Amino acid sequence: MTKLRRASIETELGTELQCTQCKEFWPADGDFFFLSRGIPHSWCKACYQNHPKVAERKRRWVEKQRANRAAAKTDDHPNQRDGA
Ligand SMILES: [Zn+2]
C-alpha cells in the first residue's frame, strides 16, 4: 500500500487537493484532476494540459457549485417561502 500524503484543505464546497506540480489547490473533482479508479492524480488537469485559463475555469466551477447549492435550497421548500 502506498500512503497518500496529499496536502488538502477543506473549503465551504468540499475538499481541495494540492497539485504537486503547480502547488495550487483545486477541487478534488473530475473537472480538475484526472481520476484513476476514483483517486485523483497528483497533478491537476491544468498541468497535464498546460491550460492557462484553468483559474478562470475554477472560478466558474465555484460559482456553479454555489448556484447548485442555492437552487437545492430553494427547491427544498418551494411552497414554504417565509410563510411564518
Ligand atoms: Zn497543477
PDB file of the backbone (N, CA, C, O) and the ligand in Angstrom, with CONECT records:
HET     ZN  A 101       1
ATOM      1  N   MET A   1       0.830  -1.205   0.000  1.00  0.00           N
ATOM      2  CA  MET A   1       0.000   0.000   0.000  1.00  0.00           C
ATOM      3  C   MET A   1       0.865   1.255   0.000  1.00  0.00           C
ATOM      4  O   MET A   1       1.815   1.379   0.773  1.00  0.00           O
ATOM      5  N   THR A   2       0.520   2.157  -0.865  1.00  0.00           N
ATOM      6  CA  THR A   2       1.200   3.443  -0.830  1.00  0.00           C
ATOM      7  C   THR A   2       0.367   4.405  -0.011  1.00  0.00           C
ATOM      8  O   THR A   2      -0.853   4.477  -0.158  1.00  0.00           O
ATOM      9  N   LYS A   3       1.019   5.117   0.825  1.00  0.00           N
ATOM     10  CA  LYS A   3       0.313   6.106   1.629  1.00  0.00           C
ATOM     11  C   LYS A   3       0.161   7.398   0.846  1.00  0.00           C
ATOM     12  O   LYS A   3       1.120   7.936   0.293  1.00  0.00           O
ATOM     13  N   LEU A   4      -1.064   7.875   0.818  1.00  0.00           N
ATOM     14  CA  LEU A   4      -1.291   9.149   0.159  1.00  0.00           C
ATOM     15  C   LEU A   4      -1.091  10.261   1.164  1.00  0.00           C
ATOM     16  O   LEU A   4      -1.843  10.394   2.130  1.00  0.00           O
ATOM     17  N   ARG A   5      -0.090  11.036   0.927  1.00  0.00           N
ATOM     18  CA  ARG A   5       0.121  12.199   1.789  1.00  0.00           C
ATOM     19  C   ARG A   5      -0.043  13.447   0.956  1.00  0.00           C
ATOM     20  O   ARG A   5       0.910  14.173   0.676  1.00  0.00           O
ATOM     21  N   ARG A   6      -1.269  13.668   0.576  1.00  0.00           N
ATOM     22  CA  ARG A   6      -1.573  14.814  -0.257  1.00  0.00           C
ATOM     23  C   ARG A   6      -1.985  15.967   0.633  1.00  0.00           C
ATOM     24  O   ARG A   6      -2.767  15.796   1.568  1.00  0.00           O
ATOM     25  N   ALA A   7      -1.462  17.128   0.341  1.00  0.00           N
ATOM     26  CA  ALA A   7      -1.930  18.317   1.022  1.00  0.00           C
ATOM     27  C   ALA A   7      -3.347  18.596   0.546  1.00  0.00           C
ATOM     28  O   ALA A   7      -3.634  18.588  -0.650  1.00  0.00           O
ATOM     29  N   SER A   8      -4.215  18.841   1.501  1.00  0.00           N
ATOM     30  CA  SER A   8      -5.586  19.151   1.126  1.00  0.00           C
ATOM     31  C   SER A   8      -6.155  20.162   2.101  1.00  0.00           C
ATOM     32  O   SER A   8      -5.705  20.270   3.242  1.00  0.00           O
ATOM     33  N   ILE A   9      -7.132  20.886   1.645  1.00  0.00           N
ATOM     34  CA  ILE A   9      -7.807  21.841   2.505  1.00  0.00           C
ATOM     35  C   ILE A   9      -9.300  21.634   2.385  1.00  0.00           C
ATOM     36  O   ILE A   9      -9.797  21.169   1.360  1.00  0.00           O
ATOM     37  N   GLU A  10     -10.008  21.983   3.442  1.00  0.00           N
ATOM     38  CA  GLU A  10     -11.458  21.919   3.406  1.00  0.00           C
ATOM     39  C   GLU A  10     -12.000  23.315   3.139  1.00  0.00           C
ATOM     40  O   GLU A  10     -11.672  24.267   3.846  1.00  0.00           O
ATOM     41  N   THR A  11     -12.826  23.424   2.120  1.00  0.00           N
ATOM     42  CA  THR A  11     -13.460  24.697   1.833  1.00  0.00           C
ATOM     43  C   THR A  11     -14.955  24.558   2.045  1.00  0.00           C
ATOM     44  O   THR A  11     -15.456  23.480   2.366  1.00  0.00           O
ATOM     45  N   GLU A  12     -15.656  25.661   1.862  1.00  0.00           N
ATOM     46  CA  GLU A  12     -17.107  25.611   2.019  1.00  0.00           C
ATOM     47  C   GLU A  12     -17.751  24.651   1.027  1.00  0.00           C
ATOM     48  O   GLU A  12     -18.872  24.189   1.242  1.00  0.00           O
ATOM     49  N   LEU A  13     -17.040  24.350  -0.061  1.00  0.00           N
ATOM     50  CA  LEU A  13     -17.609  23.494  -1.096  1.00  0.00           C
ATOM     51  C   LEU A  13     -17.045  22.090  -1.067  1.00  0.00           C
ATOM     52  O   LEU A  13     -17.403  21.260  -1.902  1.00  0.00           O
ATOM     53  N   GLY A  14     -16.167  21.813  -0.115  1.00  0.00           N
ATOM     54  CA  GLY A  14     -15.621  20.464  -0.033  1.00  0.00           C
ATOM     55  C   GLY A  14     -14.109  20.468   0.002  1.00  0.00           C
ATOM     56  O   GLY A  14     -13.471  21.478   0.303  1.00  0.00           O
ATOM     57  N   THR A  15     -13.550  19.307  -0.316  1.00  0.00           N
ATOM     58  CA  THR A  15     -12.108  19.141  -0.217  1.00  0.00           C
ATOM     59  C   THR A  15     -11.403  19.641  -1.472  1.00  0.00           C
ATOM     60  O   THR A  15     -11.847  19.401  -2.595  1.00  0.00           O
ATOM     61  N   GLU A  16     -10.309  20.332  -1.253  1.00  0.00           N
ATOM     62  CA  GLU A  16      -9.448  20.693  -2.372  1.00  0.00           C
ATOM     63  C   GLU A  16      -8.083  20.058  -2.155  1.00  0.00           C
ATOM     64  O   GLU A  16      -7.564  20.023  -1.040  1.00  0.00           O
ATOM     65  N   LEU A  17      -7.515  19.557  -3.249  1.00  0.00           N
ATOM     66  CA  LEU A  17      -6.210  18.908  -3.190  1.00  0.00           C
ATOM     67  C   LEU A  17      -5.151  19.795  -3.804  1.00  0.00           C
ATOM     68  O   LEU A  17      -5.416  20.584  -4.712  1.00  0.00           O
ATOM     69  N   GLN A  18      -3.938  19.646  -3.282  1.00  0.00           N
ATOM     70  CA  GLN A  18      -2.849  20.421  -3.851  1.00  0.00           C
ATOM     71  C   GLN A  18      -2.209  19.652  -4.985  1.00  0.00           C
ATOM     72  O   GLN A  18      -1.856  18.482  -4.839  1.00  0.00           O
ATOM     73  N   CYS A  19      -2.063  20.315  -6.112  1.00  0.00           N
ATOM     74  CA  CYS A  19      -1.326  19.747  -7.227  1.00  0.00           C
ATOM     75  C   CYS A  19       0.157  19.780  -6.890  1.00  0.00           C
ATOM     76  O   CYS A  19       0.686  20.806  -6.464  1.00  0.00           O
ATOM     77  N   THR A  20       0.817  18.650  -7.085  1.00  0.00           N
ATOM     78  CA  THR A  20       2.240  18.592  -6.720  1.00  0.00           C
ATOM     79  C   THR A  20       3.104  19.332  -7.740  1.00  0.00           C
ATOM     80  O   THR A  20       4.288  19.569  -7.500  1.00  0.00           O
ATOM     81  N   GLN A  21       2.521  19.691  -8.863  1.00  0.00           N
ATOM     82  CA  GLN A  21       3.289  20.394  -9.890  1.00  0.00           C
ATOM     83  C   GLN A  21       3.206  21.906  -9.708  1.00  0.00           C
ATOM     84  O   GLN A  21       4.226  22.580  -9.565  1.00  0.00           O
ATOM     85  N   CYS A  22       1.972  22.437  -9.715  1.00  0.00           N
ATOM     86  CA  CYS A  22       1.829  23.896  -9.671  1.00  0.00           C
ATOM     87  C   CYS A  22       1.601  24.412  -8.252  1.00  0.00           C
ATOM     88  O   CYS A  22       1.600  25.619  -8.013  1.00  0.00           O
ATOM     89  N   LYS A  23       1.407  23.477  -7.310  1.00  0.00           N
ATOM     90  CA  LYS A  23       1.231  23.813  -5.897  1.00  0.00           C
ATOM     91  C   LYS A  23      -0.079  24.559  -5.615  1.00  0.00           C
ATOM     92  O   LYS A  23      -0.285  25.097  -4.527  1.00  0.00           O
ATOM     93  N   GLU A  24      -0.944  24.575  -6.606  1.00  0.00           N
ATOM     94  CA  GLU A  24      -2.246  25.204  -6.400  1.00  0.00           C
ATOM     95  C   GLU A  24      -3.213  24.186  -5.810  1.00  0.00           C
ATOM     96  O   GLU A  24      -3.074  22.980  -6.014  1.00  0.00           O
ATOM     97  N   PHE A  25      -4.194  24.699  -5.074  1.00  0.00           N
ATOM     98  CA  PHE A  25      -5.254  23.829  -4.581  1.00  0.00           C
ATOM     99  C   PHE A  25      -6.427  23.874  -5.550  1.00  0.00           C
ATOM    100  O   PHE A  25      -6.860  24.941  -5.987  1.00  0.00           O
ATOM    101  N   TRP A  26      -6.925  22.698  -5.869  1.00  0.00           N
ATOM    102  CA  TRP A  26      -8.050  22.566  -6.793  1.00  0.00           C
ATOM    103  C   TRP A  26      -9.091  21.654  -6.168  1.00  0.00           C
ATOM    104  O   TRP A  26      -8.752  20.798  -5.351  1.00  0.00           O
ATOM    105  N   PRO A  27     -10.345  21.824  -6.538  1.00  0.00           N
ATOM    106  CA  PRO A  27     -11.369  20.919  -6.028  1.00  0.00           C
ATOM    107  C   PRO A  27     -11.050  19.464  -6.380  1.00  0.00           C
ATOM    108  O   PRO A  27     -10.650  19.168  -7.506  1.00  0.00           O
ATOM    109  N   ALA A  28     -11.225  18.571  -5.427  1.00  0.00           N
ATOM    110  CA  ALA A  28     -10.965  17.150  -5.664  1.00  0.00           C
ATOM    111  C   ALA A  28     -12.116  16.590  -6.495  1.00  0.00           C
ATOM    112  O   ALA A  28     -13.020  15.930  -5.983  1.00  0.00           O
ATOM    113  N   ASP A  29     -12.053  16.871  -7.764  1.00  0.00           N
ATOM    114  CA  ASP A  29     -13.192  16.659  -8.641  1.00  0.00           C
ATOM    115  C   ASP A  29     -12.666  16.297 -10.024  1.00  0.00           C
ATOM    116  O   ASP A  29     -11.578  16.725 -10.410  1.00  0.00           O
ATOM    117  N   GLY A  30     -13.431  15.514 -10.763  1.00  0.00           N
ATOM    118  CA  GLY A  30     -13.013  15.102 -12.098  1.00  0.00           C
ATOM    119  C   GLY A  30     -12.837  16.258 -13.055  1.00  0.00           C
ATOM    120  O   GLY A  30     -12.232  16.101 -14.116  1.00  0.00           O
ATOM    121  N   ASP A  31     -13.363  17.428 -12.693  1.00  0.00           N
ATOM    122  CA  ASP A  31     -13.177  18.589 -13.550  1.00  0.00           C
ATOM    123  C   ASP A  31     -11.757  19.126 -13.473  1.00  0.00           C
ATOM    124  O   ASP A  31     -11.292  19.795 -14.397  1.00  0.00           O
ATOM    125  N   PHE A  32     -11.069  18.838 -12.379  1.00  0.00           N
ATOM    126  CA  PHE A  32      -9.760  19.453 -12.161  1.00  0.00           C
ATOM    127  C   PHE A  32      -8.626  18.449 -12.053  1.00  0.00           C
ATOM    128  O   PHE A  32      -7.463  18.788 -12.274  1.00  0.00           O
ATOM    129  N   PHE A  33      -8.972  17.198 -11.709  1.00  0.00           N
ATOM    130  CA  PHE A  33      -7.954  16.156 -11.658  1.00  0.00           C
ATOM    131  C   PHE A  33      -8.420  14.971 -12.495  1.00  0.00           C
ATOM    132  O   PHE A  33      -9.596  14.610 -12.472  1.00  0.00           O
ATOM    133  N   PHE A  34      -7.506  14.378 -13.221  1.00  0.00           N
ATOM    134  CA  PHE A  34      -7.822  13.099 -13.824  1.00  0.00           C
ATOM    135  C   PHE A  34      -7.936  12.087 -12.702  1.00  0.00           C
ATOM    136  O   PHE A  34      -7.107  12.051 -11.791  1.00  0.00           O
ATOM    137  N   LEU A  35      -8.966  11.268 -12.777  1.00  0.00           N
ATOM    138  CA  LEU A  35      -9.181  10.293 -11.721  1.00  0.00           C
ATOM    139  C   LEU A  35      -8.738   8.921 -12.190  1.00  0.00           C
ATOM    140  O   LEU A  35      -9.045   8.493 -13.302  1.00  0.00           O
ATOM    141  N   SER A  36      -8.009   8.243 -11.318  1.00  0.00           N
ATOM    142  CA  SER A  36      -7.604   6.884 -11.584  1.00  0.00           C
ATOM    143  C   SER A  36      -8.283   5.992 -10.553  1.00  0.00           C
ATOM    144  O   SER A  36      -7.898   5.980  -9.383  1.00  0.00           O
ATOM    145  N   ARG A  37      -9.287   5.254 -10.988  1.00  0.00           N
ATOM    146  CA  ARG A  37     -10.115   4.444 -10.077  1.00  0.00           C
ATOM    147  C   ARG A  37     -10.617   5.299  -8.915  1.00  0.00           C
ATOM    148  O   ARG A  37     -10.605   4.875  -7.760  1.00  0.00           O
ATOM    149  N   GLY A  38     -11.052   6.497  -9.244  1.00  0.00           N
ATOM    150  CA  GLY A  38     -11.635   7.369  -8.239  1.00  0.00           C
ATOM    151  C   GLY A  38     -10.627   8.172  -7.449  1.00  0.00           C
ATOM    152  O   GLY A  38     -10.994   9.013  -6.629  1.00  0.00           O
ATOM    153  N   ILE A  39      -9.338   7.909  -7.700  1.00  0.00           N
ATOM    154  CA  ILE A  39      -8.307   8.635  -6.961  1.00  0.00           C
ATOM    155  C   ILE A  39      -7.682   9.691  -7.867  1.00  0.00           C
ATOM    156  O   ILE A  39      -7.188   9.373  -8.949  1.00  0.00           O
ATOM    157  N   PRO A  40      -7.704  10.934  -7.430  1.00  0.00           N
ATOM    158  CA  PRO A  40      -7.144  11.992  -8.274  1.00  0.00           C
ATOM    159  C   PRO A  40      -5.642  11.824  -8.471  1.00  0.00           C
ATOM    160  O   PRO A  40      -4.914  11.453  -7.550  1.00  0.00           O
ATOM    161  N   HIS A  41      -5.201  12.104  -9.685  1.00  0.00           N
ATOM    162  CA  HIS A  41      -3.760  12.126  -9.964  1.00  0.00           C
ATOM    163  C   HIS A  41      -3.100  13.234  -9.145  1.00  0.00           C
ATOM    164  O   HIS A  41      -3.767  14.134  -8.636  1.00  0.00           O
ATOM    165  N   SER A  42      -1.777  13.146  -9.029  1.00  0.00           N
ATOM    166  CA  SER A  42      -1.073  14.139  -8.215  1.00  0.00           C
ATOM    167  C   SER A  42      -0.939  15.471  -8.926  1.00  0.00           C
ATOM    168  O   SER A  42      -0.761  16.508  -8.289  1.00  0.00           O
ATOM    169  N   TRP A  43      -1.026  15.441 -10.255  1.00  0.00           N
ATOM    170  CA  TRP A  43      -1.027  16.688 -10.999  1.00  0.00           C
ATOM    171  C   TRP A  43      -2.451  17.035 -11.379  1.00  0.00           C
ATOM    172  O   TRP A  43      -3.265  16.154 -11.658  1.00  0.00           O
ATOM    173  N   CYS A  44      -2.747  18.326 -11.388  1.00  0.00           N
ATOM    174  CA  CYS A  44      -4.060  18.752 -11.841  1.00  0.00           C
ATOM    175  C   CYS A  44      -4.133  18.690 -13.364  1.00  0.00           C
ATOM    176  O   CYS A  44      -3.115  18.584 -14.047  1.00  0.00           O
ATOM    177  N   LYS A  45      -5.331  18.756 -13.867  1.00  0.00           N
ATOM    178  CA  LYS A  45      -5.516  18.718 -15.320  1.00  0.00           C
ATOM    179  C   LYS A  45      -4.792  19.862 -15.995  1.00  0.00           C
ATOM    180  O   LYS A  45      -4.261  19.718 -17.096  1.00  0.00           O
ATOM    181  N   ALA A  46      -4.777  21.006 -15.320  1.00  0.00           N
ATOM    182  CA  ALA A  46      -4.132  22.179 -15.913  1.00  0.00           C
ATOM    183  C   ALA A  46      -2.670  21.877 -16.217  1.00  0.00           C
ATOM    184  O   ALA A  46      -2.151  22.284 -17.257  1.00  0.00           O
ATOM    185  N   CYS A  47      -2.006  21.164 -15.309  1.00  0.00           N
ATOM    186  CA  CYS A  47      -0.597  20.869 -15.529  1.00  0.00           C
ATOM    187  C   CYS A  47      -0.425  19.821 -16.628  1.00  0.00           C
ATOM    188  O   CYS A  47       0.517  19.903 -17.415  1.00  0.00           O
ATOM    189  N   TYR A  48      -1.317  18.849 -16.687  1.00  0.00           N
ATOM    190  CA  TYR A  48      -1.232  17.883 -17.780  1.00  0.00           C
ATOM    191  C   TYR A  48      -1.491  18.559 -19.111  1.00  0.00           C
ATOM    192  O   TYR A  48      -0.856  18.254 -20.121  1.00  0.00           O
ATOM    193  N   GLN A  49      -2.427  19.473 -19.091  1.00  0.00           N
ATOM    194  CA  GLN A  49      -2.845  20.104 -20.345  1.00  0.00           C
ATOM    195  C   GLN A  49      -2.136  21.429 -20.582  1.00  0.00           C
ATOM    196  O   GLN A  49      -2.226  22.010 -21.663  1.00  0.00           O
ATOM    197  N   ASN A  50      -1.427  21.902 -19.556  1.00  0.00           N
ATOM    198  CA  ASN A  50      -0.779  23.210 -19.635  1.00  0.00           C
ATOM    199  C   ASN A  50      -1.793  24.286 -20.013  1.00  0.00           C
ATOM    200  O   ASN A  50      -1.565  25.105 -20.903  1.00  0.00           O
ATOM    201  N   HIS A  51      -2.907  24.254 -19.314  1.00  0.00           N
ATOM    202  CA  HIS A  51      -4.031  25.111 -19.642  1.00  0.00           C
ATOM    203  C   HIS A  51      -3.893  26.437 -18.918  1.00  0.00           C
ATOM    204  O   HIS A  51      -3.906  26.463 -17.688  1.00  0.00           O
ATOM    205  N   PRO A  52      -3.760  27.541 -19.643  1.00  0.00           N
ATOM    206  CA  PRO A  52      -3.509  28.827 -18.987  1.00  0.00           C
ATOM    207  C   PRO A  52      -4.733  29.413 -18.311  1.00  0.00           C
ATOM    208  O   PRO A  52      -4.600  30.263 -17.430  1.00  0.00           O
ATOM    209  N   LYS A  53      -5.922  28.980 -18.702  1.00  0.00           N
ATOM    210  CA  LYS A  53      -7.113  29.643 -18.203  1.00  0.00           C
ATOM    211  C   LYS A  53      -7.840  28.807 -17.159  1.00  0.00           C
ATOM    212  O   LYS A  53      -9.031  29.000 -16.916  1.00  0.00           O
ATOM    213  N   VAL A  54      -7.122  27.886 -16.551  1.00  0.00           N
ATOM    214  CA  VAL A  54      -7.811  26.986 -15.642  1.00  0.00           C
ATOM    215  C   VAL A  54      -8.289  27.708 -14.386  1.00  0.00           C
ATOM    216  O   VAL A  54      -9.261  27.280 -13.765  1.00  0.00           O
ATOM    217  N   ALA A  55      -7.628  28.783 -14.006  1.00  0.00           N
ATOM    218  CA  ALA A  55      -8.079  29.543 -12.842  1.00  0.00           C
ATOM    219  C   ALA A  55      -9.468  30.116 -13.097  1.00  0.00           C
ATOM    220  O   ALA A  55     -10.324  30.128 -12.213  1.00  0.00           O
ATOM    221  N   GLU A  56      -9.670  30.583 -14.300  1.00  0.00           N
ATOM    222  CA  GLU A  56     -10.991  31.079 -14.684  1.00  0.00           C
ATOM    223  C   GLU A  56     -12.011  29.931 -14.613  1.00  0.00           C
ATOM    224  O   GLU A  56     -13.151  30.118 -14.188  1.00  0.00           O
ATOM    225  N   ARG A  57     -11.573  28.756 -15.035  1.00  0.00           N
ATOM    226  CA  ARG A  57     -12.451  27.597 -15.008  1.00  0.00           C
ATOM    227  C   ARG A  57     -12.845  27.265 -13.576  1.00  0.00           C
ATOM    228  O   ARG A  57     -13.996  26.926 -13.300  1.00  0.00           O
ATOM    229  N   LYS A  58     -11.885  27.365 -12.674  1.00  0.00           N
ATOM    230  CA  LYS A  58     -12.181  27.084 -11.279  1.00  0.00           C
ATOM    231  C   LYS A  58     -13.192  28.093 -10.748  1.00  0.00           C
ATOM    232  O   LYS A  58     -14.131  27.735 -10.036  1.00  0.00           O
ATOM    233  N   ARG A  59     -12.984  29.360 -11.104  1.00  0.00           N
ATOM    234  CA  ARG A  59     -13.899  30.390 -10.631  1.00  0.00           C
ATOM    235  C   ARG A  59     -15.323  30.069 -11.083  1.00  0.00           C
ATOM    236  O   ARG A  59     -16.273  30.193 -10.310  1.00  0.00           O
ATOM    237  N   ARG A  60     -15.459  29.656 -12.348  1.00  0.00           N
ATOM    238  CA  ARG A  60     -16.781  29.307 -12.852  1.00  0.00           C
ATOM    239  C   ARG A  60     -17.324  28.075 -12.143  1.00  0.00           C
ATOM    240  O   ARG A  60     -18.520  27.991 -11.865  1.00  0.00           O
ATOM    241  N   TRP A  61     -16.448  27.120 -11.852  1.00  0.00           N
ATOM    242  CA  TRP A  61     -16.866  25.910 -11.166  1.00  0.00           C
ATOM    243  C   TRP A  61     -17.418  26.264  -9.794  1.00  0.00           C
ATOM    244  O   TRP A  61     -18.471  25.772  -9.390  1.00  0.00           O
ATOM    245  N   VAL A  62     -16.694  27.125  -9.079  1.00  0.00           N
ATOM    246  CA  VAL A  62     -17.140  27.525  -7.743  1.00  0.00           C
ATOM    247  C   VAL A  62     -18.503  28.203  -7.826  1.00  0.00           C
ATOM    248  O   VAL A  62     -19.389  27.937  -7.014  1.00  0.00           O
ATOM    249  N   GLU A  63     -18.660  29.070  -8.805  1.00  0.00           N
ATOM    250  CA  GLU A  63     -19.941  29.744  -8.979  1.00  0.00           C
ATOM    251  C   GLU A  63     -21.051  28.747  -9.264  1.00  0.00           C
ATOM    252  O   GLU A  63     -22.168  28.878  -8.762  1.00  0.00           O
ATOM    253  N   LYS A  64     -20.726  27.748 -10.078  1.00  0.00           N
ATOM    254  CA  LYS A  64     -21.715  26.733 -10.426  1.00  0.00           C
ATOM    255  C   LYS A  64     -22.125  25.958  -9.181  1.00  0.00           C
ATOM    256  O   LYS A  64     -23.309  25.699  -8.963  1.00  0.00           O
ATOM    257  N   GLN A  65     -21.127  25.584  -8.356  1.00  0.00           N
ATOM    258  CA  GLN A  65     -21.432  24.831  -7.142  1.00  0.00           C
ATOM    259  C   GLN A  65     -22.301  25.664  -6.217  1.00  0.00           C
ATOM    260  O   GLN A  65     -23.251  25.156  -5.620  1.00  0.00           O
ATOM    261  N   ARG A  66     -21.977  26.940  -6.099  1.00  0.00           N
ATOM    262  CA  ARG A  66     -22.771  27.816  -5.242  1.00  0.00           C
ATOM    263  C   ARG A  66     -24.197  27.923  -5.769  1.00  0.00           C
ATOM    264  O   ARG A  66     -25.159  27.890  -5.002  1.00  0.00           O
ATOM    265  N   ALA A  67     -24.321  28.050  -7.088  1.00  0.00           N
ATOM    266  CA  ALA A  67     -25.647  28.153  -7.699  1.00  0.00           C
ATOM    267  C   ALA A  67     -26.432  26.872  -7.458  1.00  0.00           C
ATOM    268  O   ALA A  67     -27.625  26.910  -7.153  1.00  0.00           O
ATOM    269  N   ASN A  68     -25.749  25.735  -7.597  1.00  0.00           N
ATOM    270  CA  ASN A  68     -26.419  24.456  -7.361  1.00  0.00           C
ATOM    271  C   ASN A  68     -26.925  24.370  -5.937  1.00  0.00           C
ATOM    272  O   ASN A  68     -28.040  23.912  -5.686  1.00  0.00           O
ATOM    273  N   ARG A  69     -26.089  24.817  -5.002  1.00  0.00           N
ATOM    274  CA  ARG A  69     -26.494  24.777  -3.599  1.00  0.00           C
ATOM    275  C   ARG A  69     -27.679  25.683  -3.365  1.00  0.00           C
ATOM    276  O   ARG A  69     -28.630  25.306  -2.679  1.00  0.00           O
ATOM    277  N   ALA A  70     -27.629  26.878  -3.931  1.00  0.00           N
ATOM    278  CA  ALA A  70     -28.718  27.831  -3.762  1.00  0.00           C
ATOM    279  C   ALA A  70     -29.996  27.255  -4.354  1.00  0.00           C
ATOM    280  O   ALA A  70     -31.071  27.374  -3.766  1.00  0.00           O
ATOM    281  N   ALA A  71     -29.872  26.625  -5.529  1.00  0.00           N
ATOM    282  CA  ALA A  71     -31.041  26.042  -6.182  1.00  0.00           C
ATOM    283  C   ALA A  71     -31.599  24.912  -5.330  1.00  0.00           C
ATOM    284  O   ALA A  71     -32.814  24.781  -5.178  1.00  0.00           O
ATOM    285  N   ALA A  72     -30.705  24.093  -4.775  1.00  0.00           N
ATOM    286  CA  ALA A  72     -31.150  22.977  -3.945  1.00  0.00           C
ATOM    287  C   ALA A  72     -31.891  23.493  -2.724  1.00  0.00           C
ATOM    288  O   ALA A  72     -32.874  22.894  -2.287  1.00  0.00           O
ATOM    289  N   LYS A  73     -31.424  24.592  -2.181  1.00  0.00           N
ATOM    290  CA  LYS A  73     -32.074  25.164  -1.003  1.00  0.00           C
ATOM    291  C   LYS A  73     -33.484  25.639  -1.342  1.00  0.00           C
ATOM    292  O   LYS A  73     -34.435  25.341  -0.620  1.00  0.00           O
ATOM    293  N   THR A  74     -33.616  26.376  -2.437  1.00  0.00           N
ATOM    294  CA  THR A  74     -34.937  26.911  -2.767  1.00  0.00           C
ATOM    295  C   THR A  74     -35.880  25.797  -3.181  1.00  0.00           C
ATOM    296  O   THR A  74     -37.086  25.875  -2.945  1.00  0.00           O
ATOM    297  N   ASP A  75     -35.321  24.743  -3.810  1.00  0.00           N
ATOM    298  CA  ASP A  75     -36.177  23.627  -4.197  1.00  0.00           C
ATOM    299  C   ASP A  75     -36.651  22.832  -2.998  1.00  0.00           C
ATOM    300  O   ASP A  75     -37.635  22.095  -3.070  1.00  0.00           O
ATOM    301  N   ASP A  76     -35.945  22.990  -1.903  1.00  0.00           N
ATOM    302  CA  ASP A  76     -36.237  22.203  -0.717  1.00  0.00           C
ATOM    303  C   ASP A  76     -37.667  22.428  -0.241  1.00  0.00           C
ATOM    304  O   ASP A  76     -38.406  21.476   0.010  1.00  0.00           O
ATOM    305  N   HIS A  77     -38.042  23.673  -0.123  1.00  0.00           N
ATOM    306  CA  HIS A  77     -39.389  24.006   0.351  1.00  0.00           C
ATOM    307  C   HIS A  77     -40.020  25.030  -0.584  1.00  0.00           C
ATOM    308  O   HIS A  77     -40.136  26.209  -0.248  1.00  0.00           O
ATOM    309  N   PRO A  78     -40.421  24.567  -1.749  1.00  0.00           N
ATOM    310  CA  PRO A  78     -40.890  25.513  -2.761  1.00  0.00           C
ATOM    311  C   PRO A  78     -42.169  26.235  -2.350  1.00  0.00           C
ATOM    312  O   PRO A  78     -42.446  27.336  -2.826  1.00  0.00           O
ATOM    313  N   ASN A  79     -42.946  25.612  -1.463  1.00  0.00           N
ATOM    314  CA  ASN A  79     -44.229  26.226  -1.107  1.00  0.00           C
ATOM    315  C   ASN A  79     -44.198  26.847   0.284  1.00  0.00           C
ATOM    316  O   ASN A  79     -45.233  27.212   0.842  1.00  0.00           O
ATOM    317  N   GLN A  80     -43.009  26.957   0.824  1.00  0.00           N
ATOM    318  CA  GLN A  80     -42.924  27.472   2.195  1.00  0.00           C
ATOM    319  C   GLN A  80     -41.985  28.663   2.232  1.00  0.00           C
ATOM    320  O   GLN A  80     -41.064  28.706   3.047  1.00  0.00           O
ATOM    321  N   ARG A  81     -42.208  29.611   1.372  1.00  0.00           N
ATOM    322  CA  ARG A  81     -41.336  30.781   1.392  1.00  0.00           C
ATOM    323  C   ARG A  81     -41.775  31.738   2.496  1.00  0.00           C
ATOM    324  O   ARG A  81     -42.783  32.433   2.373  1.00  0.00           O
ATOM    325  N   ASP A  82     -41.032  31.758   3.529  1.00  0.00           N
ATOM    326  CA  ASP A  82     -41.286  32.502   4.775  1.00  0.00           C
ATOM    327  C   ASP A  82     -42.758  32.820   5.005  1.00  0.00           C
ATOM    328  O   ASP A  82     -43.170  33.980   5.034  1.00  0.00           O
ATOM    329  N   GLY A  83     -43.522  31.772   5.163  1.00  0.00           N
ATOM    330  CA  GLY A  83     -44.936  31.946   5.457  1.00  0.00           C
ATOM    331  C   GLY A  83     -45.187  32.342   6.887  1.00  0.00           C
ATOM    332  O   GLY A  83     -46.254  32.864   7.211  1.00  0.00           O
ATOM    333  N   ALA A  84     -44.192  32.096   7.773  1.00  0.00           N
ATOM    334  CA  ALA A  84     -44.366  32.428   9.187  1.00  0.00           C
ATOM    335  C   ALA A  84     -44.173  33.924   9.362  1.00  0.00           C
ATOM    336  O   ALA A  84     -44.274  34.434  10.478  1.00  0.00           O
TER     337      ALA A  84
HETATM  338 ZN    ZN A 101      -1.196  21.766 -11.310  1.00  0.00          ZN2+
END
